[in-house]
Amino acid sequence: MKITFTWLALLLVLSGCKPEAQKDTMDFLETKPPKNRVEGKGFSIPVYDFEGLESLLHQDDEYTYVINFWATWCAPCIAELPFFERLGTAYQDEKVRVVLVNLDMAKMWETHLVPFLEKREMRSYVVVLQDPKQNSWIPKVYKDWSGAIPATLIYNSGLRKFYEKPFSYEELQSELNNFLKTKTHENPDHTTDIRSGTPGTGIQPPAAGNS
């Protein structure tokens, strides 16, 4: 009995030291099952069309959502991803959910997305959006979004803003702090468009030979 307890205690200590795994199950999201999954070593990421993902943009609860649209072929996106990861860790006790919405095409999953994620210990929620009807769903994310990425939507019950720009960590943290301070002071339907900074790249990957 003593030996069993000792091994159990050791396992608990080791598990407590292990970095938190990437969140690939969004159990808070009430939607239909994913249409597909991207599988890799240590992760299984859900793939949704926009209809399946849309409720993520309109959660009505006590959390503040930071939703970043990115792709592996988008250099500004890759540059700022560590900032979102850092933000999620720093605010993990503040009812903040960071969700990384990947826009890679299906033919890039095995060659680009899986290797990219396997090299990193992502702790944020990661989901793939696969929906070719871009002209339909882009304005549903935000009415004036050009489709350029990186792009980020931050919202909670009191405030909603869309940013078509890359972030530094300090900028991202400052914006989130504003949300946490003014959580219940504005109508959630009032969306502010923030377009300052360096423009992003188009939502489609560059043509072969131009990357």
C-alpha positions in Angstrom: 0.0 0.0 0.0 2.9 2.3 0.9 4.6 1.6 -2.4 1.4 2.2 -4.4 0.9 5.5 -2.7 4.5 6.6 -3.4 4.2 5.8 -7.1 0.9 7.7 -7.2 2.4 10.7 -5.5 5.3 10.6 -8.0 3.0 10.5 -11.0 1.0 13.4 -9.7 4.2 15.5 -9.2 5.4 14.6 -12.7 2.1 15.4 -14.3 2.0 18.7 -12.5 5.4 19.6 -14.0 4.4 18.7 -17.5 3.5 21.7 -19.8 -0.2 22.0 -20.5 -1.1 20.4 -23.8 -2.6 22.2 -26.7 -6.4 22.6 -26.2 -7.9 20.8 -29.2 -11.4 20.2 -27.7 -13.5 23.3 -27.4 -16.1 21.8 -25.0 -17.5 25.2 -24.3 -18.6 25.6 -28.0 -22.1 24.3 -28.6 -22.1 23.4 -32.2 -22.3 20.3 -34.5 -19.4 17.9 -34.6 -16.4 19.0 -36.7 -16.4 18.0 -40.4 -12.9 16.7 -40.1 -9.9 16.7 -37.9 -6.2 17.4 -38.4 -4.1 14.8 -36.7 -0.6 15.1 -35.5 1.8 13.9 -32.8 0.1 14.8 -29.6 -2.9 16.7 -31.0 -6.2 16.3 -32.9 -7.5 19.7 -34.2 -11.2 20.1 -35.2 -12.0 21.3 -38.7 -15.3 23.4 -39.1 -17.0 25.2 -41.9 -18.1 28.7 -41.0 -21.6 27.5 -40.0 -20.0 25.2 -37.4 -17.6 27.8 -36.1 -19.9 30.9 -36.1 -21.1 30.4 -32.6 -17.5 30.9 -31.4 -17.9 34.5 -32.4 -21.0 35.1 -30.3 -20.5 33.4 -27.0 -22.6 34.9 -24.2 -20.9 34.1 -21.0 -18.4 35.5 -18.4 -15.3 35.0 -20.6 -13.4 37.5 -22.8 -12.6 35.8 -26.2 -9.4 36.6 -28.1 -9.8 35.0 -31.6 -6.9 35.2 -34.0 -7.1 34.3 -37.7 -3.8 33.1 -39.0 -2.1 30.7 -41.5 1.3 29.0 -41.7 2.1 30.9 -45.0 1.5 34.3 -43.4 4.8 35.6 -42.0 3.2 38.4 -39.8 0.8 35.8 -38.4 3.7 33.5 -37.4 5.6 36.4 -35.9 2.7 37.3 -33.5 1.5 33.8 -32.6 3.9 33.6 -29.5 2.2 36.8 -28.2 -1.2 35.1 -28.2 0.3 32.0 -26.5 1.9 34.2 -23.9 -1.3 36.1 -23.4 -3.3 33.0 -22.8 -0.8 31.8 -20.2 -0.6 35.2 -18.4 -4.4 35.5 -18.2 -5.3 31.9 -17.6 -7.0 32.9 -14.3 -8.8 35.9 -15.7 -11.6 34.1 -17.6 -9.9 34.7 -21.0 -10.0 32.3 -23.8 -7.5 32.5 -26.7 -8.6 30.7 -29.9 -6.3 30.4 -32.9 -8.3 29.9 -36.1 -6.1 28.5 -38.8 -7.0 29.2 -42.5 -4.6 26.8 -44.3 -6.1 25.0 -47.2 -6.6 21.3 -46.9 -3.7 20.4 -49.2 -1.4 22.3 -46.7 -2.4 20.4 -43.6 0.0 17.6 -43.8 2.9 19.5 -45.4 2.6 22.8 -43.5 0.2 22.8 -40.6 1.0 19.5 -38.9 4.8 20.0 -39.0 4.4 23.5 -37.7 2.3 22.4 -34.7 4.4 19.4 -34.0 7.4 21.7 -33.5 5.6 23.8 -30.9 3.8 23.1 -27.7 0.7 25.2 -28.4 -1.4 25.8 -25.3 -4.2 27.9 -26.9 -7.3 26.4 -28.4 -6.5 25.7 -32.1 -9.2 25.1 -34.8 -9.2 25.0 -38.6 -11.7 26.9 -40.6 -12.3 25.3 -44.0 -15.0 27.0 -46.0 -14.5 28.1 -49.6 -17.4 30.6 -49.5 -15.1 33.4 -48.3 -17.2 36.2 -49.7 -20.1 35.0 -47.6 -18.4 34.4 -44.2 -15.7 37.1 -44.1 -18.3 39.9 -43.6 -20.0 37.8 -41.0 -16.9 37.9 -38.9 -16.7 41.7 -39.4 -18.6 43.7 -42.0 -15.6 45.7 -43.2 -12.9 43.0 -43.0 -11.0 42.9 -46.3 -9.9 39.3 -45.7 -6.3 40.2 -44.9 -4.6 38.4 -42.1 -3.4 38.5 -39.4 -6.8 39.6 -38.0 -8.1 39.4 -34.5 -11.5 39.6 -32.9 -11.7 40.4 -29.2 -15.0 40.5 -27.4 -16.9 39.9 -24.2 -20.4 40.8 -22.9 -19.6 44.5 -22.8 -17.3 45.3 -25.7 -16.4 44.0 -29.2 -13.5 45.1 -31.4 -12.0 43.8 -34.7 -8.3 44.4 -35.6 -7.0 44.0 -39.1 -3.3 44.3 -38.1 -0.4 42.5 -36.5 0.2 42.9 -32.8 3.1 43.3 -30.5 2.7 41.7 -27.1 2.4 45.0 -25.4 -0.3 46.2 -27.8 -2.2 42.9 -27.3 -2.0 43.1 -23.6 -3.1 46.7 -23.5 -6.1 45.9 -25.6 -7.1 43.0 -23.4 -6.7 45.0 -20.3 -9.2 47.5 -21.7 -11.7 44.7 -22.2 -11.2 43.4 -18.7 -11.8 47.0 -17.3 -14.9 47.8 -19.4 -16.5 44.3 -19.5 -20.0 45.5 -19.0 -19.9 49.1 -20.2 -20.9 48.7 -23.9 -23.4 47.1 -26.1 -21.9 43.8 -27.5 -23.3 44.6 -30.9 -21.1 47.7 -31.1 -18.0 46.6 -33.0 -15.0 48.9 -33.4 -12.7 48.5 -36.4 -9.0 49.0 -35.6 -6.9 49.3 -38.8 -3.7 51.1 -37.6 -0.4 49.4 -38.2 1.1 47.4 -41.0 -1.5 45.9 -43.3 -1.7 42.1 -43.3 -1.6 39.7 -46.2 -4.6 38.4 -48.2 -6.6 35.4 -46.9 -5.4 33.2 -49.8 -1.8 31.8 -49.7 0.6 33.3 -52.2 0.9 31.6 -55.6 3.6 28.9 -56.0 7.0 30.5 -56.5 6.0 33.8 -55.0 6.3 32.9 -51.3 
